[in-house]
């Protein structure tokens, strides 16, 4: 766009949040994502995302990094178990239904393990708008919260602020 900078800035200030989100995420698509940092390199508090959808990974990574938190990602529940035990995340955000190991079951296993039970666990799915599924997630699978898909940036920010301390530090 060749519009003056003041016009472009005003446009984005007044733009609907969904348009701004699309621009923000689109601008980060070209960035090459390297492997997870080592446990010594990761910032705290740290979020473990367990999700196989690359678009969701990009949205969450963008929000987490803009808030200054540490970030590690796994593509399935089995990887999530391994990463949770290696990194000891402050918060685990997982898709409910995944191959190899269901995200709900992964959360239950992590909550029952004394080494990972202190981590907050949040499930993502479109099904938890139904009261039966919400109760099942909270009671049986021991999750601390849930968020509906499709994800909204505002919902992620609200959840992170609710469940994580605001001070960020390097490990």
C-alpha positions in Angstrom: 0.0 0.0 0.0 1.3 3.4 -1.0 -0.9 5.4 1.4 0.8 7.8 3.9 2.0 6.1 7.1 -0.4 8.1 9.2 -3.3 6.8 7.1 -2.1 3.2 7.3 -1.6 3.5 11.1 -5.1 4.9 11.6 -6.6 2.2 9.4 -5.1 -0.6 11.5 -6.2 1.1 14.8 -9.8 1.2 13.6 -9.8 -2.1 11.7 -11.9 -5.0 13.0 -9.8 -7.3 15.2 -10.3 -10.2 12.8 -8.7 -8.2 10.0 -5.8 -7.2 12.2 -5.3 -10.8 13.3 -5.2 -12.0 9.7 -2.6 -9.3 8.9 -0.5 -10.1 12.0 -0.5 -13.8 11.4 0.0 -13.5 7.6 3.0 -11.3 8.2 4.6 -14.1 10.3 4.0 -17.0 7.8 7.2 -16.4 6.0 9.3 -16.7 9.2 11.0 -20.1 9.4 10.1 -21.8 12.7 13.1 -23.5 14.2 12.9 -26.5 16.5 11.8 -26.0 20.1 14.4 -24.2 22.3 16.3 -26.2 24.9 14.8 -26.4 28.4 17.6 -23.9 29.5 16.7 -21.4 26.7 13.0 -21.3 27.2 11.4 -18.2 28.8 9.1 -18.6 31.8 6.2 -18.8 32.2 6.2 -21.3 29.4 3.3 -22.7 27.3 3.3 -26.1 25.7 1.0 -26.3 22.7 -0.1 -29.8 21.6 -1.7 -29.4 18.2 -1.3 -30.9 14.8 -2.8 -28.1 12.8 -0.1 -25.7 11.5 -2.5 -22.7 11.3 -3.4 -23.1 15.0 0.3 -23.5 15.8 1.0 -20.2 14.1 -1.8 -18.3 15.8 -0.8 -19.6 19.3 2.9 -19.1 18.7 2.2 -15.5 17.5 0.1 -14.6 20.5 2.4 -16.3 23.0 5.5 -14.6 21.6 3.8 -11.2 21.5 2.9 -11.6 25.2 6.5 -12.6 26.0 5.9 -16.1 27.2 8.1 -19.1 26.4 6.7 -21.6 23.8 7.2 -25.2 22.9 5.1 -27.2 20.5 4.3 -30.9 19.9 2.1 -32.4 17.2 0.3 -35.1 19.1 -0.5 -36.4 22.6 2.5 -38.7 22.7 4.9 -35.9 22.0 3.0 -33.7 24.5 3.6 -36.2 27.3 7.3 -36.3 26.5 7.6 -32.5 26.2 5.7 -31.9 29.4 8.0 -34.1 31.3 11.1 -32.6 29.7 10.1 -28.9 30.0 7.7 -28.7 32.9 5.4 -26.2 31.3 3.4 -23.7 33.3 0.4 -24.2 30.9 -0.5 -26.9 28.4 -2.9 -26.0 25.6 -4.0 -29.1 23.7 -6.4 -30.0 21.0 -8.9 -32.5 22.4 -8.9 -35.0 19.5 -5.5 -36.0 17.9 -3.9 -39.1 16.5 -1.7 -41.4 18.6 -2.9 -40.1 22.0 -6.1 -38.1 22.6 -5.4 -34.6 24.0 -8.0 -35.1 26.7 -6.4 -38.4 27.9 -2.9 -36.8 27.7 -4.1 -34.1 30.1 -5.6 -36.7 32.5 -2.3 -38.6 32.5 -0.3 -35.4 33.1 -2.6 -34.3 35.9 -2.1 -37.7 37.6 1.7 -37.5 37.3 3.2 -35.7 40.4 6.0 -34.3 38.2 3.5 -32.5 35.8 0.4 -32.2 37.9 1.0 -28.5 38.7 0.8 -27.5 35.0 -2.4 -25.8 34.0 -4.2 -27.8 31.3 -6.6 -26.2 28.7 -8.4 -28.2 26.0 -9.4 -26.8 22.6 -12.3 -28.1 20.7 -15.6 -27.1 19.1 -17.4 -29.8 21.1 -17.1 -28.2 24.5 -19.9 -25.7 23.8 -22.1 -28.6 24.9 -22.5 -28.8 28.7 -22.0 -32.6 28.8 -18.5 -32.3 27.1 -17.5 -29.4 29.3 -18.3 -31.4 32.4 -16.5 -34.4 31.1 -13.4 -32.3 30.3 -13.3 -30.7 33.8 -14.3 -33.7 35.9 -12.9 -36.8 34.2 -10.0 -35.5 32.2 -9.0 -33.0 35.0 -8.4 -30.0 32.7 -8.4 -26.5 34.3 -10.2 -24.8 31.4 -11.3 -25.2 27.8 -11.6 -22.9 24.8 -13.8 -23.3 21.7 -12.4 -23.7 18.2 -12.1 -21.8 16.0 -9.7 -19.9 18.2 -10.0 -16.2 18.7 -6.9 -14.2 19.7 -8.9 -12.4 22.5 -9.9 -15.8 24.0 -6.2 -16.9 24.0 -5.1 -13.7 25.7 -7.8 -14.0 28.3 -6.9 -17.6 29.1 -3.2 -16.9 29.3 -3.8 -13.9 31.6 -6.1 -15.9 33.8 -3.8 -18.9 34.2 -0.3 -17.5 34.1 1.7 -15.0 36.1 2.4 -11.8 34.3 6.2 -11.7 35.0 8.3 -13.2 32.2 11.8 -14.4 32.8 14.5 -16.4 31.1 15.2 -19.8 32.7 
